Amino acid sequence: MKRQIKTREDVKFMADEFYTNATDSAVIGYFSKDVVNLNWEQHLLVMYNFWSDMLLGTSLYNGTPMKKYFALH
């Protein structure tokens, strides 16, 4: 059974699981390791706020999520 997302701790769990799986992936892992130079500790704090806003209706994230991705193109 999948875990319900009801709290910020649930959001952190979801984001940590997603990014761990993504970076370990043989298909897309290279992107976060070789293409994008991320400070993962800082990036995850931003993602926790973003997903908390999206899933819990908080107002913690301040930014434009796609701007950095467009710059990579």
C-alpha positions as CSV (number, residue, x, y, z in Angstrom):
1,M,0.0,0.0,0.0
2,K,1.3,3.4,-0.9
3,R,1.8,6.0,1.8
4,Q,-0.6,8.9,2.0
5,I,0.9,12.4,1.9
6,K,-0.5,14.4,4.7
7,T,2.4,16.1,6.4
8,R,5.7,17.8,5.5
9,E,7.5,14.7,6.7
10,D,5.5,12.7,4.1
11,V,6.5,15.2,1.5
12,K,10.2,14.9,2.5
13,F,9.9,11.1,2.3
14,M,8.3,11.2,-1.1
15,A,10.9,13.7,-2.5
16,D,13.8,11.8,-1.0
17,E,12.6,8.5,-2.5
18,F,12.0,10.1,-5.9
19,Y,15.4,11.7,-6.2
20,T,17.2,8.7,-4.8
21,N,15.5,6.5,-7.5
22,A,16.1,9.1,-10.2
23,T,19.8,9.6,-9.5
24,D,20.4,5.9,-9.2
25,S,18.5,5.2,-12.5
26,A,20.6,3.7,-15.3
27,V,18.3,5.6,-17.7
28,I,18.1,9.1,-16.3
29,G,20.7,9.1,-13.5
30,Y,23.4,10.6,-15.7
31,F,21.3,13.8,-16.0
32,S,21.5,14.8,-12.3
33,K,25.1,13.5,-12.0
34,D,26.7,14.7,-15.3
35,V,24.5,17.3,-16.9
36,V,23.2,19.3,-13.9
37,N,25.6,20.3,-11.2
38,L,23.4,20.4,-8.1
39,N,24.0,21.0,-4.5
40,W,21.6,18.3,-3.5
41,E,21.2,19.4,0.1
42,Q,20.0,22.9,-1.1
43,H,18.0,21.5,-4.0
44,L,16.0,19.1,-1.8
45,L,15.1,22.0,0.6
46,V,13.6,23.8,-2.3
47,M,11.8,20.7,-3.6
48,Y,10.3,20.0,-0.1
49,N,8.9,23.5,-0.2
50,F,7.6,23.2,-3.8
51,W,5.9,19.9,-3.2
52,S,4.6,21.0,0.1
53,D,2.9,23.9,-1.7
54,M,1.5,21.6,-4.4
55,L,0.3,18.8,-2.2
56,L,-0.5,20.4,1.1
57,G,-1.4,24.0,0.1
58,T,1.3,25.6,2.0
59,S,3.0,28.9,0.9
60,L,6.7,28.0,1.3
61,Y,8.0,27.9,-2.2
62,N,9.1,31.1,-3.9
63,G,10.4,30.8,-7.5
64,T,9.8,29.7,-11.0
65,P,10.3,25.9,-11.2
66,M,10.9,25.6,-15.0
67,K,13.3,28.6,-15.4
68,K,16.4,26.6,-14.6
69,Y,15.4,23.7,-16.8
70,F,14.9,26.0,-19.8
71,A,18.4,27.4,-19.3
72,L,19.8,23.9,-19.7
73,H,18.4,23.5,-23.2
